[in-house]
Amino acid sequence: CTTVPQVCLDLATYLCGRDEQSRLLRRTVARYLIAAEVLTLRDISMAVRKRFPTLQHVSDAGLLSGDELSLYEGE
């Protein structure tokens, strides 16, 4: 089973580049991976559910932008 930190390390290896666009791409993909993990764990872990009781809390933590939250909620 591959973990999010391992995928992020692989991401840094394969999405190379020192320019701003490359850095933002790596950062965005890593944020999406962490957001997906949090959204999944909210359904199976009470500790995660307590930390992120609503989707707005996930957004407030910086894992989803306002636009991404609207898309996720289907608005």
mmCIF file of the N, C-alpha and C atoms, coordinates in Angstrom:
data_MODEL
# 
_entry.id   MODEL 
# 
loop_
_atom_site.group_PDB 
_atom_site.id 
_atom_site.type_symbol 
_atom_site.label_atom_id 
_atom_site.label_alt_id 
_atom_site.label_comp_id 
_atom_site.label_asym_id 
_atom_site.label_entity_id 
_atom_site.label_seq_id 
_atom_site.pdbx_PDB_ins_code 
_atom_site.Cartn_x 
_atom_site.Cartn_y 
_atom_site.Cartn_z 
_atom_site.occupancy 
_atom_site.B_iso_or_equiv 
_atom_site.pdbx_formal_charge 
_atom_site.auth_seq_id 
_atom_site.auth_comp_id 
_atom_site.auth_asym_id 
_atom_site.auth_atom_id 
_atom_site.pdbx_PDB_model_num 
ATOM 1   N N  . CYS A 1 1  ? 0.842   -1.177 0.000   1.00 0.00 ? 1  CYS A N  1 
ATOM 2   C CA . CYS A 1 1  ? 0.000   0.000  0.000   1.00 0.00 ? 1  CYS A CA 1 
ATOM 3   C C  . CYS A 1 1  ? 0.898   1.255  0.000   1.00 0.00 ? 1  CYS A C  1 
ATOM 4   N N  . THR A 1 2  ? 0.652   2.130  -0.928  1.00 0.00 ? 2  THR A N  1 
ATOM 5   C CA . THR A 1 2  ? 1.431   3.351  -1.038  1.00 0.00 ? 2  THR A CA 1 
ATOM 6   C C  . THR A 1 2  ? 0.787   4.440  -0.197  1.00 0.00 ? 2  THR A C  1 
ATOM 7   N N  . THR A 1 3  ? 1.597   5.137  0.561   1.00 0.00 ? 3  THR A N  1 
ATOM 8   C CA . THR A 1 3  ? 1.091   6.190  1.424   1.00 0.00 ? 3  THR A CA 1 
ATOM 9   C C  . THR A 1 3  ? 1.209   7.546  0.730   1.00 0.00 ? 3  THR A C  1 
ATOM 10  N N  . VAL A 1 4  ? 0.461   8.515  1.229   1.00 0.00 ? 4  VAL A N  1 
ATOM 11  C CA . VAL A 1 4  ? 0.499   9.861  0.665   1.00 0.00 ? 4  VAL A CA 1 
ATOM 12  C C  . VAL A 1 4  ? 1.910   10.447 0.716   1.00 0.00 ? 4  VAL A C  1 
ATOM 13  N N  . PRO A 1 5  ? 2.652   10.325 1.825   1.00 0.00 ? 5  PRO A N  1 
ATOM 14  C CA . PRO A 1 5  ? 4.023   10.871 1.807   1.00 0.00 ? 5  PRO A CA 1 
ATOM 15  C C  . PRO A 1 5  ? 4.902   10.239 0.728   1.00 0.00 ? 5  PRO A C  1 
ATOM 16  N N  . GLN A 1 6  ? 4.746   8.944  0.499   1.00 0.00 ? 6  GLN A N  1 
ATOM 17  C CA . GLN A 1 6  ? 5.542   8.285  -0.536  1.00 0.00 ? 6  GLN A CA 1 
ATOM 18  C C  . GLN A 1 6  ? 5.161   8.802  -1.912  1.00 0.00 ? 6  GLN A C  1 
ATOM 19  N N  . VAL A 1 7  ? 3.869   8.983  -2.157  1.00 0.00 ? 7  VAL A N  1 
ATOM 20  C CA . VAL A 1 7  ? 3.422   9.520  -3.447  1.00 0.00 ? 7  VAL A CA 1 
ATOM 21  C C  . VAL A 1 7  ? 3.963   10.935 -3.632  1.00 0.00 ? 7  VAL A C  1 
ATOM 22  N N  . CYS A 1 8  ? 3.984   11.727 -2.571  1.00 0.00 ? 8  CYS A N  1 
ATOM 23  C CA . CYS A 1 8  ? 4.514   13.093 -2.663  1.00 0.00 ? 8  CYS A CA 1 
ATOM 24  C C  . CYS A 1 8  ? 6.005   13.085 -2.980  1.00 0.00 ? 8  CYS A C  1 
ATOM 25  N N  . LEU A 1 9  ? 6.743   12.142 -2.415  1.00 0.00 ? 9  LEU A N  1 
ATOM 26  C CA . LEU A 1 9  ? 8.164   12.020 -2.753  1.00 0.00 ? 9  LEU A CA 1 
ATOM 27  C C  . LEU A 1 9  ? 8.344   11.628 -4.214  1.00 0.00 ? 9  LEU A C  1 
ATOM 28  N N  . ASP A 1 10 ? 7.528   10.690 -4.679  1.00 0.00 ? 10 ASP A N  1 
ATOM 29  C CA . ASP A 1 10 ? 7.585   10.297 -6.088  1.00 0.00 ? 10 ASP A CA 1 
ATOM 30  C C  . ASP A 1 10 ? 7.202   11.473 -6.978  1.00 0.00 ? 10 ASP A C  1 
ATOM 31  N N  . LEU A 1 11 ? 6.240   12.225 -6.549  1.00 0.00 ? 11 LEU A N  1 
ATOM 32  C CA . LEU A 1 11 ? 5.791   13.406 -7.284  1.00 0.00 ? 11 LEU A CA 1 
ATOM 33  C C  . LEU A 1 11 ? 6.941   14.401 -7.458  1.00 0.00 ? 11 LEU A C  1 
ATOM 34  N N  . ALA A 1 12 ? 7.686   14.629 -6.408  1.00 0.00 ? 12 ALA A N  1 
ATOM 35  C CA . ALA A 1 12 ? 8.826   15.539 -6.472  1.00 0.00 ? 12 ALA A CA 1 
ATOM 36  C C  . ALA A 1 12 ? 9.911   15.002 -7.410  1.00 0.00 ? 12 ALA A C  1 
ATOM 37  N N  . THR A 1 13 ? 9.993   13.691 -7.540  1.00 0.00 ? 13 THR A N  1 
ATOM 38  C CA . THR A 1 13 ? 10.980  13.087 -8.430  1.00 0.00 ? 13 THR A CA 1 
ATOM 39  C C  . THR A 1 13 ? 10.580  13.238 -9.895  1.00 0.00 ? 13 THR A C  1 
ATOM 40  N N  . TYR A 1 14 ? 9.323   13.002 -10.192 1.00 0.00 ? 14 TYR A N  1 
ATOM 41  C CA . TYR A 1 14 ? 8.892   12.954 -11.588 1.00 0.00 ? 14 TYR A CA 1 
ATOM 42  C C  . TYR A 1 14 ? 8.386   14.288 -12.128 1.00 0.00 ? 14 TYR A C  1 
ATOM 43  N N  . LEU A 1 15 ? 7.937   15.174 -11.273 1.00 0.00 ? 15 LEU A N  1 
ATOM 44  C CA . LEU A 1 15 ? 7.539   16.520 -11.711 1.00 0.00 ? 15 LEU A CA 1 
ATOM 45  C C  . LEU A 1 15 ? 8.667   17.480 -11.332 1.00 0.00 ? 15 LEU A C  1 
ATOM 46  N N  . CYS A 1 16 ? 9.732   17.375 -12.083 1.00 0.00 ? 16 CYS A N  1 
ATOM 47  C CA . CYS A 1 16 ? 10.909  18.170 -11.739 1.00 0.00 ? 16 CYS A CA 1 
ATOM 48  C C  . CYS A 1 16 ? 10.794  19.582 -12.302 1.00 0.00 ? 16 CYS A C  1 
ATOM 49  N N  . GLY A 1 17 ? 11.640  20.424 -11.817 1.00 0.00 ? 17 GLY A N  1 
ATOM 50  C CA . GLY A 1 17 ? 11.672  21.811 -12.250 1.00 0.00 ? 17 GLY A CA 1 
ATOM 51  C C  . GLY A 1 17 ? 11.751  22.727 -11.048 1.00 0.00 ? 17 GLY A C  1 
ATOM 52  N N  . ARG A 1 18 ? 12.467  23.808 -11.206 1.00 0.00 ? 18 ARG A N  1 
ATOM 53  C CA . ARG A 1 18 ? 12.635  24.749 -10.106 1.00 0.00 ? 18 ARG A CA 1 
ATOM 54  C C  . ARG A 1 18 ? 11.847  26.030 -10.318 1.00 0.00 ? 18 ARG A C  1 
ATOM 55  N N  . ASP A 1 19 ? 11.112  26.092 -11.410 1.00 0.00 ? 19 ASP A N  1 
ATOM 56  C CA . ASP A 1 19 ? 10.343  27.304 -11.685 1.00 0.00 ? 19 ASP A CA 1 
ATOM 57  C C  . ASP A 1 19 ? 9.055   27.320 -10.864 1.00 0.00 ? 19 ASP A C  1 
ATOM 58  N N  . GLU A 1 20 ? 8.418   28.460 -10.830 1.00 0.00 ? 20 GLU A N  1 
ATOM 59  C CA . GLU A 1 20 ? 7.213   28.658 -10.012 1.00 0.00 ? 20 GLU A CA 1 
ATOM 60  C C  . GLU A 1 20 ? 6.067   27.748 -10.450 1.00 0.00 ? 20 GLU A C  1 
ATOM 61  N N  . GLN A 1 21 ? 5.899   27.556 -11.755 1.00 0.00 ? 21 GLN A N  1 
ATOM 62  C CA . GLN A 1 21 ? 4.819   26.714 -12.261 1.00 0.00 ? 21 GLN A CA 1 
ATOM 63  C C  . GLN A 1 21 ? 4.985   25.263 -11.804 1.00 0.00 ? 21 GLN A C  1 
ATOM 64  N N  . SER A 1 22 ? 6.193   24.744 -11.854 1.00 0.00 ? 22 SER A N  1 
ATOM 65  C CA . SER A 1 22 ? 6.458   23.370 -11.412 1.00 0.00 ? 22 SER A CA 1 
ATOM 66  C C  . SER A 1 22 ? 6.204   23.223 -9.919  1.00 0.00 ? 22 SER A C  1 
ATOM 67  N N  . ARG A 1 23 ? 6.655   24.195 -9.161  1.00 0.00 ? 23 ARG A N  1 
ATOM 68  C CA . ARG A 1 23 ? 6.457   24.157 -7.714  1.00 0.00 ? 23 ARG A CA 1 
ATOM 69  C C  . ARG A 1 23 ? 4.975   24.176 -7.370  1.00 0.00 ? 23 ARG A C  1 
ATOM 70  N N  . LEU A 1 24 ? 4.209   25.042 -8.034  1.00 0.00 ? 24 LEU A N  1 
ATOM 71  C CA . LEU A 1 24 ? 2.771   25.118 -7.771  1.00 0.00 ? 24 LEU A CA 1 
ATOM 72  C C  . LEU A 1 24 ? 2.046   23.843 -8.194  1.00 0.00 ? 24 LEU A C  1 
ATOM 73  N N  . LEU A 1 25 ? 2.478   23.228 -9.274  1.00 0.00 ? 25 LEU A N  1 
ATOM 74  C CA . LEU A 1 25 ? 1.869   21.976 -9.713  1.00 0.00 ? 25 LEU A CA 1 
ATOM 75  C C  . LEU A 1 25 ? 2.100   20.881 -8.684  1.00 0.00 ? 25 LEU A C  1 
ATOM 76  N N  . ARG A 1 26 ? 3.355   20.742 -8.215  1.00 0.00 ? 26 ARG A N  1 
ATOM 77  C CA . ARG A 1 26 ? 3.647   19.738 -7.182  1.00 0.00 ? 26 ARG A CA 1 
ATOM 78  C C  . ARG A 1 26 ? 2.835   19.998 -5.921  1.00 0.00 ? 26 ARG A C  1 
ATOM 79  N N  . ARG A 1 27 ? 2.756   21.244 -5.528  1.00 0.00 ? 27 ARG A N  1 
ATOM 80  C CA . ARG A 1 27 ? 2.029   21.612 -4.318  1.00 0.00 ? 27 ARG A CA 1 
ATOM 81  C C  . ARG A 1 27 ? 0.531   21.329 -4.446  1.00 0.00 ? 27 ARG A C  1 
ATOM 82  N N  . THR A 1 28 ? -0.031  21.636 -5.612  1.00 0.00 ? 28 THR A N  1 
ATOM 83  C CA . THR A 1 28 ? -1.461  21.411 -5.832  1.00 0.00 ? 28 THR A CA 1 
ATOM 84  C C  . THR A 1 28 ? -1.789  19.924 -5.847  1.00 0.00 ? 28 THR A C  1 
ATOM 85  N N  . VAL A 1 29 ? -0.983  19.137 -6.527  1.00 0.00 ? 29 VAL A N  1 
ATOM 86  C CA . VAL A 1 29 ? -1.230  17.689 -6.563  1.00 0.00 ? 29 VAL A CA 1 
ATOM 87  C C  . VAL A 1 29 ? -1.113  17.098 -5.163  1.00 0.00 ? 29 VAL A C  1 
ATOM 88  N N  . ALA A 1 30 ? -0.120  17.526 -4.399  1.00 0.00 ? 30 ALA A N  1 
ATOM 89  C CA . ALA A 1 30 ? 0.034   17.034 -3.026  1.00 0.00 ? 30 ALA A CA 1 
ATOM 90  C C  . ALA A 1 30 ? -1.171  17.439 -2.176  1.00 0.00 ? 30 ALA A C  1 
ATOM 91  N N  . ARG A 1 31 ? -1.656  18.658 -2.351  1.00 0.00 ? 31 ARG A N  1 
ATOM 92  C CA . ARG A 1 31 ? -2.832  19.121 -1.605  1.00 0.00 ? 31 ARG A CA 1 
ATOM 93  C C  . ARG A 1 31 ? -4.058  18.289 -1.959  1.00 0.00 ? 31 ARG A C  1 
ATOM 94  N N  . TYR A 1 32 ? -4.219  17.967 -3.249  1.00 0.00 ? 32 TYR A N  1 
ATOM 95  C CA . TYR A 1 32 ? -5.336  17.121 -3.670  1.00 0.00 ? 32 TYR A CA 1 
ATOM 96  C C  . TYR A 1 32 ? -5.242  15.725 -3.043  1.00 0.00 ? 32 TYR A C  1 
ATOM 97  N N  . LEU A 1 33 ? -4.030  15.167 -2.985  1.00 0.00 ? 33 LEU A N  1 
ATOM 98  C CA . LEU A 1 33 ? -3.851  13.849 -2.373  1.00 0.00 ? 33 LEU A CA 1 
ATOM 99  C C  . LEU A 1 33 ? -4.237  13.869 -0.894  1.00 0.00 ? 33 LEU A C  1 
ATOM 100 N N  . ILE A 1 34 ? -3.785  14.897 -0.192  1.00 0.00 ? 34 ILE A N  1 
ATOM 101 C CA . ILE A 1 34 ? -4.090  15.003 1.238   1.00 0.00 ? 34 ILE A CA 1 
ATOM 102 C C  . ILE A 1 34 ? -5.583  15.239 1.440   1.00 0.00 ? 34 ILE A C  1 
ATOM 103 N N  . ALA A 1 35 ? -6.191  16.074 0.599   1.00 0.00 ? 35 ALA A N  1 
ATOM 104 C CA . ALA A 1 35 ? -7.634  16.323 0.696   1.00 0.00 ? 35 ALA A CA 1 
ATOM 105 C C  . ALA A 1 35 ? -8.414  15.039 0.458   1.00 0.00 ? 35 ALA A C  1 
ATOM 106 N N  . ALA A 1 36 ? -8.017  14.253 -0.525  1.00 0.00 ? 36 ALA A N  1 
ATOM 107 C CA . ALA A 1 36 ? -8.696  12.986 -0.796  1.00 0.00 ? 36 ALA A CA 1 
ATOM 108 C C  . ALA A 1 36 ? -8.580  12.036 0.391   1.00 0.00 ? 36 ALA A C  1 
ATOM 109 N N  . GLU A 1 37 ? -7.404  12.016 1.000   1.00 0.00 ? 37 GLU A N  1 
ATOM 110 C CA . GLU A 1 37 ? -7.220  11.153 2.169   1.00 0.00 ? 37 GLU A CA 1 
ATOM 111 C C  . GLU A 1 37 ? -8.097  11.620 3.330   1.00 0.00 ? 37 GLU A C  1 
ATOM 112 N N  . VAL A 1 38 ? -8.141  12.917 3.581   1.00 0.00 ? 38 VAL A N  1 
ATOM 113 C CA . VAL A 1 38 ? -8.961  13.449 4.667   1.00 0.00 ? 38 VAL A CA 1 
ATOM 114 C C  . VAL A 1 38 ? -10.444 13.173 4.413   1.00 0.00 ? 38 VAL A C  1 
ATOM 115 N N  . LEU A 1 39 ? -10.893 13.394 3.183   1.00 0.00 ? 39 LEU A N  1 
ATOM 116 C CA . LEU A 1 39 ? -12.297 13.151 2.870   1.00 0.00 ? 39 LEU A CA 1 
ATOM 117 C C  . LEU A 1 39 ? -12.669 11.685 3.038   1.00 0.00 ? 39 LEU A C  1 
ATOM 118 N N  . THR A 1 40 ? -11.746 10.802 2.718   1.00 0.00 ? 40 THR A N  1 
ATOM 119 C CA . THR A 1 40 ? -11.981 9.372  2.910   1.00 0.00 ? 40 THR A CA 1 
ATOM 120 C C  . THR A 1 40 ? -11.977 9.010  4.389   1.00 0.00 ? 40 THR A C  1 
ATOM 121 N N  . LEU A 1 41 ? -10.980 9.503  5.117   1.00 0.00 ? 41 LEU A N  1 
ATOM 122 C CA . LEU A 1 41 ? -10.852 9.149  6.533   1.00 0.00 ? 41 LEU A CA 1 
ATOM 123 C C  . LEU A 1 41 ? -11.966 9.742  7.396   1.00 0.00 ? 41 LEU A C  1 
ATOM 124 N N  . ARG A 1 42 ? -12.578 10.833 6.935   1.00 0.00 ? 42 ARG A N  1 
ATOM 125 C CA . ARG A 1 42 ? -13.712 11.410 7.682   1.00 0.00 ? 42 ARG A CA 1 
ATOM 126 C C  . ARG A 1 42 ? -14.841 10.392 7.835   1.00 0.00 ? 42 ARG A C  1 
ATOM 127 N N  . ASP A 1 43 ? -14.962 9.481  6.865   1.00 0.00 ? 43 ASP A N  1 
ATOM 128 C CA . ASP A 1 43 ? -16.036 8.493  6.893   1.00 0.00 ? 43 ASP A CA 1 
ATOM 129 C C  . ASP A 1 43 ? -15.723 7.273  7.755   1.00 0.00 ? 43 ASP A C  1 
ATOM 130 N N  . ILE A 1 44 ? -14.452 7.079  8.116   1.00 0.00 ? 44 ILE A N  1 
ATOM 131 C CA . ILE A 1 44 ? -14.107 5.863  8.854   1.00 0.00 ? 44 ILE A CA 1 
ATOM 132 C C  . ILE A 1 44 ? -13.397 6.127  10.175  1.00 0.00 ? 44 ILE A C  1 
ATOM 133 N N  . SER A 1 45 ? -13.030 7.362  10.445  1.00 0.00 ? 45 SER A N  1 
ATOM 134 C CA . SER A 1 45 ? -12.287 7.662  11.662  1.00 0.00 ? 45 SER A CA 1 
ATOM 135 C C  . SER A 1 45 ? -12.987 8.777  12.443  1.00 0.00 ? 45 SER A C  1 
ATOM 136 N N  . MET A 1 46 ? -13.346 8.484  13.668  1.00 0.00 ? 46 MET A N  1 
ATOM 137 C CA . MET A 1 46 ? -13.994 9.504  14.506  1.00 0.00 ? 46 MET A CA 1 
ATOM 138 C C  . MET A 1 46 ? -13.022 10.632 14.843  1.00 0.00 ? 46 MET A C  1 
ATOM 139 N N  . ALA A 1 47 ? -11.737 10.327 14.976  1.00 0.00 ? 47 ALA A N  1 
ATOM 140 C CA . ALA A 1 47 ? -10.750 11.370 15.280  1.00 0.00 ? 47 ALA A CA 1 
ATOM 141 C C  . ALA A 1 47 ? -10.671 12.382 14.133  1.00 0.00 ? 47 ALA A C  1 
ATOM 142 N N  . VAL A 1 48 ? -10.670 11.879 12.909  1.00 0.00 ? 48 VAL A N  1 
ATOM 143 C CA . VAL A 1 48 ? -10.616 12.775 11.753  1.00 0.00 ? 48 VAL A CA 1 
ATOM 144 C C  . VAL A 1 48 ? -11.939 13.524 11.627  1.00 0.00 ? 48 VAL A C  1 
ATOM 145 N N  . ARG A 1 49 ? -13.041 12.847 11.891  1.00 0.00 ? 49 ARG A N  1 
ATOM 146 C CA . ARG A 1 49 ? -14.360 13.496 11.825  1.00 0.00 ? 49 ARG A CA 1 
ATOM 147 C C  . ARG A 1 49 ? -14.456 14.617 12.856  1.00 0.00 ? 49 ARG A C  1 
ATOM 148 N N  . LYS A 1 50 ? -13.871 14.416 14.032  1.00 0.00 ? 50 LYS A N  1 
ATOM 149 C CA . LYS A 1 50 ? -13.878 15.475 15.047  1.00 0.00 ? 50 LYS A CA 1 
ATOM 150 C C  . LYS A 1 50 ? -13.017 16.665 14.610  1.00 0.00 ? 50 LYS A C  1 
ATOM 151 N N  . ARG A 1 51 ? -11.907 16.392 13.933  1.00 0.00 ? 51 ARG A N  1 
ATOM 152 C CA . ARG A 1 51 ? -11.027 17.469 13.468  1.00 0.00 ? 51 ARG A CA 1 
ATOM 153 C C  . ARG A 1 51 ? -11.645 18.231 12.299  1.00 0.00 ? 51 ARG A C  1 
ATOM 154 N N  . PHE A 1 52 ? -12.359 17.504 11.423  1.00 0.00 ? 52 PHE A N  1 
ATOM 155 C CA . PHE A 1 52 ? -13.005 18.080 10.250  1.00 0.00 ? 52 PHE A CA 1 
ATOM 156 C C  . PHE A 1 52 ? -14.484 17.692 10.232  1.00 0.00 ? 52 PHE A C  1 
ATOM 157 N N  . PRO A 1 53 ? -15.305 18.287 11.107  1.00 0.00 ? 53 PRO A N  1 
ATOM 158 C CA . PRO A 1 53 ? -16.713 17.876 11.190  1.00 0.00 ? 53 PRO A CA 1 
ATOM 159 C C  . PRO A 1 53 ? -17.532 18.239 9.953   1.00 0.00 ? 53 PRO A C  1 
ATOM 160 N N  . THR A 1 54 ? -17.157 19.289 9.244   1.00 0.00 ? 54 THR A N  1 
ATOM 161 C CA . THR A 1 54 ? -17.874 19.680 8.029   1.00 0.00 ? 54 THR A CA 1 
ATOM 162 C C  . THR A 1 54 ? -16.875 19.901 6.908   1.00 0.00 ? 54 THR A C  1 
ATOM 163 N N  . LEU A 1 55 ? -17.397 19.968 5.692   1.00 0.00 ? 55 LEU A N  1 
ATOM 164 C CA . LEU A 1 55 ? -16.524 20.246 4.559   1.00 0.00 ? 55 LEU A CA 1 
ATOM 165 C C  . LEU A 1 55 ? -15.934 21.646 4.642   1.00 0.00 ? 55 LEU A C  1 
ATOM 166 N N  . GLN A 1 56 ? -16.649 22.551 5.298   1.00 0.00 ? 56 GLN A N  1 
ATOM 167 C CA . GLN A 1 56 ? -16.116 23.901 5.466   1.00 0.00 ? 56 GLN A CA 1 
ATOM 168 C C  . GLN A 1 56 ? -14.838 23.872 6.308   1.00 0.00 ? 56 GLN A C  1 
ATOM 169 N N  . HIS A 1 57 ? -14.765 22.976 7.267   1.00 0.00 ? 57 HIS A N  1 
ATOM 170 C CA . HIS A 1 57 ? -13.550 22.834 8.068   1.00 0.00 ? 57 HIS A CA 1 
ATOM 171 C C  . HIS A 1 57 ? -12.377 22.339 7.214   1.00 0.00 ? 57 HIS A C  1 
ATOM 172 N N  . VAL A 1 58 ? -12.669 21.459 6.267   1.00 0.00 ? 58 VAL A N  1 
ATOM 173 C CA . VAL A 1 58 ? -11.634 20.982 5.350   1.00 0.00 ? 58 VAL A CA 1 
ATOM 174 C C  . VAL A 1 58 ? -11.125 22.157 4.513   1.00 0.00 ? 58 VAL A C  1 
ATOM 175 N N  . SER A 1 59 ? -12.046 22.988 4.056   1.00 0.00 ? 59 SER A N  1 
ATOM 176 C CA . SER A 1 59 ? -11.678 24.164 3.274   1.00 0.00 ? 59 SER A CA 1 
ATOM 177 C C  . SER A 1 59 ? -10.910 25.173 4.116   1.00 0.00 ? 59 SER A C  1 
ATOM 178 N N  . ASP A 1 60 ? -11.351 25.398 5.343   1.00 0.00 ? 60 ASP A N  1 
ATOM 179 C CA . ASP A 1 60 ? -10.679 26.345 6.238   1.00 0.00 ? 60 ASP A CA 1 
ATOM 180 C C  . ASP A 1 60 ? -9.243  25.912 6.552   1.00 0.00 ? 60 ASP A C  1 
ATOM 181 N N  . ALA A 1 61 ? -9.000  24.614 6.524   1.00 0.00 ? 61 ALA A N  1 
ATOM 182 C CA . ALA A 1 61 ? -7.652  24.097 6.778   1.00 0.00 ? 61 ALA A CA 1 
ATOM 183 C C  . ALA A 1 61 ? -6.744  24.266 5.563   1.00 0.00 ? 61 ALA A C  1 
ATOM 184 N N  . GLY A 1 62 ? -7.307  24.722 4.449   1.00 0.00 ? 62 GLY A N  1 
ATOM 185 C CA . GLY A 1 62 ? -6.512  24.966 3.261   1.00 0.00 ? 62 GLY A CA 1 
ATOM 186 C C  . GLY A 1 62 ? -6.374  23.777 2.336   1.00 0.00 ? 62 GLY A C  1 
ATOM 187 N N  . LEU A 1 63 ? -7.154  22.741 2.577   1.00 0.00 ? 63 LEU A N  1 
ATOM 188 C CA . LEU A 1 63 ? -7.067  21.558 1.723   1.00 0.00 ? 63 LEU A CA 1 
ATOM 189 C C  . LEU A 1 63 ? -7.916  21.680 0.470   1.00 0.00 ? 63 LEU A C  1 
ATOM 190 N N  . LEU A 1 64 ? -8.951  22.503 0.520   1.00 0.00 ? 64 LEU A N  1 
ATOM 191 C CA . LEU A 1 64 ? -9.801  22.775 -0.642  1.00 0.00 ? 64 LEU A CA 1 
ATOM 192 C C  . LEU A 1 64 ? -10.041 24.273 -0.721  1.00 0.00 ? 64 LEU A C  1 
ATOM 193 N N  . SER A 1 65 ? -9.987  24.809 -1.928  1.00 0.00 ? 65 SER A N  1 
ATOM 194 C CA . SER A 1 65 ? -10.333 26.226 -2.099  1.00 0.00 ? 65 SER A CA 1 
ATOM 195 C C  . SER A 1 65 ? -11.853 26.353 -2.123  1.00 0.00 ? 65 SER A C  1 
ATOM 196 N N  . GLY A 1 66 ? -12.335 27.561 -2.081  1.00 0.00 ? 66 GLY A N  1 
ATOM 197 C CA . GLY A 1 66 ? -13.777 27.786 -2.136  1.00 0.00 ? 66 GLY A CA 1 
ATOM 198 C C  . GLY A 1 66 ? -14.397 27.232 -3.408  1.00 0.00 ? 66 GLY A C  1 
ATOM 199 N N  . ASP A 1 67 ? -13.724 27.438 -4.538  1.00 0.00 ? 67 ASP A N  1 
ATOM 200 C CA . ASP A 1 67 ? -14.215 26.909 -5.822  1.00 0.00 ? 67 ASP A CA 1 
ATOM 201 C C  . ASP A 1 67 ? -14.214 25.383 -5.827  1.00 0.00 ? 67 ASP A C  1 
ATOM 202 N N  . GLU A 1 68 ? -13.157 24.783 -5.301  1.00 0.00 ? 68 GLU A N  1 
ATOM 203 C CA . GLU A 1 68 ? -13.077 23.321 -5.244  1.00 0.00 ? 68 GLU A CA 1 
ATOM 204 C C  . GLU A 1 68 ? -14.152 22.754 -4.323  1.00 0.00 ? 68 GLU A C  1 
ATOM 205 N N  . LEU A 1 69 ? -14.409 23.437 -3.232  1.00 0.00 ? 69 LEU A N  1 
ATOM 206 C CA . LEU A 1 69 ? -15.457 23.004 -2.310  1.00 0.00 ? 69 LEU A CA 1 
ATOM 207 C C  . LEU A 1 69 ? -16.815 23.039 -2.997  1.00 0.00 ? 69 LEU A C  1 
ATOM 208 N N  . SER A 1 70 ? -17.094 24.080 -3.755  1.00 0.00 ? 70 SER A N  1 
ATOM 209 C CA . SER A 1 70 ? -18.360 24.185 -4.492  1.00 0.00 ? 70 SER A CA 1 
ATOM 210 C C  . SER A 1 70 ? -18.482 23.064 -5.520  1.00 0.00 ? 70 SER A C  1 
ATOM 211 N N  . LEU A 1 71 ? -17.394 22.777 -6.222  1.00 0.00 ? 71 LEU A N  1 
ATOM 212 C CA . LEU A 1 71 ? -17.412 21.686 -7.188  1.00 0.00 ? 71 LEU A CA 1 
ATOM 213 C C  . LEU A 1 71 ? -17.656 20.344 -6.500  1.00 0.00 ? 71 LEU A C  1 
ATOM 214 N N  . TYR A 1 72 ? -17.010 20.138 -5.363  1.00 0.00 ? 72 TYR A N  1 
ATOM 215 C CA . TYR A 1 72 ? -17.164 18.888 -4.630  1.00 0.00 ? 72 TYR A CA 1 
ATOM 216 C C  . TYR A 1 72 ? -18.594 18.704 -4.138  1.00 0.00 ? 72 TYR A C  1 
ATOM 217 N N  . GLU A 1 73 ? -19.192 19.796 -3.688  1.00 0.00 ? 73 GLU A N  1 
ATOM 218 C CA . GLU A 1 73 ? -20.566 19.736 -3.197  1.00 0.00 ? 73 GLU A CA 1 
ATOM 219 C C  . GLU A 1 73 ? -21.596 19.700 -4.329  1.00 0.00 ? 73 GLU A C  1 
ATOM 220 N N  . GLY A 1 74 ? -21.146 19.881 -5.551  1.00 0.00 ? 74 GLY A N  1 
ATOM 221 C CA . GLY A 1 74 ? -22.050 19.804 -6.692  1.00 0.00 ? 74 GLY A CA 1 
ATOM 222 C C  . GLY A 1 74 ? -22.841 21.055 -6.941  1.00 0.00 ? 74 GLY A C  1 
ATOM 223 N N  . GLU A 1 75 ? -22.338 22.187 -6.495  1.00 0.00 ? 75 GLU A N  1 
ATOM 224 C CA . GLU A 1 75 ? -23.064 23.445 -6.684  1.00 0.00 ? 75 GLU A CA 1 
ATOM 225 C C  . GLU A 1 75 ? -22.636 24.119 -7.964  1.00 0.00 ? 75 GLU A C  1 
# 
